Amino acid sequence: MRKVEPLVWKDNKLTLIDQRRIPHEENFLSFDTVEGVHSAIKDMVVRGAPLIGFTALFGMVVAVNTAKEFTFEELQKQGDYLKTARPTAVNLAYEVDRALELCAIEIKEGRIETLKNTLEKFAMAQMEKLHHDNLQMAKFAFEDLKERYGDKKLNLMTLCNTGFLACGPMGTALGVIEYAFQQGQVNHVYASETRPYLQGGRLTAYELTVSGIPHSVTVEGAFSYLLKNKLVDAIFIGADRIVENGDTANKVGSSTLAIVAKHYGVPFYTVAPTSTFDLNSKTGDDIEIEMRPEEEVLEAVGKRICPMESRALNPSFDVTDHRLLTGIVCEKGLIKDITPENVVKTVRP
Ligand code: MRU
């Protein structure tokens, strides 16, 4: 197992590692049409809010490359189409909108010949920025851990997947864990397996293995057992959308974990770049939760596990109430007193 690049843009093609096949296979798929990029996001070849955003950004480069009719309206149509691939992770719309803003300027100024190169450079710079921002977030979170626990070797917990597969070189929540490990302060990590797609059991466990971090995979049903028995000192999760009052959408099960953490007094942090904030939405009630295919629940590793007559309900995300959070970490700081004013002041100073 090795630290692979989950997304590579080369020769006008977007190459993605097929995250559905990790850890058993390293299989790469290439896309050079907007439809292909859309399906890669929708069918979970690529997942995790930041990487979905970057994939869509390169989808816009593909749109420029393959445009038959070169107008802003046509590019906007392609951008709107890309945005429909998955509804909850706001990074998708955020990156497409940044690309469209840039296209509008370049087209207005008549710089059409160079538009593809300009967009490419912008997309690369956005990925580079996230790497820098992730390090900053890790430092903010680690400072808080130090204040709370001093030099104690910590047992940390996470859910879903927020490492290099979801973000590029360094992760958000998993970036914090990796940074704390590098500082010599991690004893053990618990990775919740994350039914039904097993992002924790397959992807986070893969990343922790690559980084040499001692870990155990647990089932979601073990949340209470772990926290009641004081096996965990702090929990870090990522986010798909954080709204103005701090309510946070993340992988389904996050809110359950936060409620159990509050009950047992375990610090619970969400870690996400400012591109994951949606300040146009006031509370978590405004967030659209993606419903995914029933088969993801009714089957496991391609085999039916439930009676043929059974139906399934498969919400992909849930919303954690901001009152359950110990802090929200973004590259601009750690928000501990979570109010709409403080969220806005931090994200858009
Ligand atoms: O359905 P997924 O795998 O795209 O869900 C991903 C998550 O919920 C992640 O925790 C979130 O996107 C943050 S990734 C840094």
Residues whose N, C-alpha, C, O or C-beta is under 5 A from the ligand:
A	BS01	MRU	R47 G48 A49 P50 L159 C160 N161 T162 A166 T172 Q199 G238 A239 D240 N250 K251
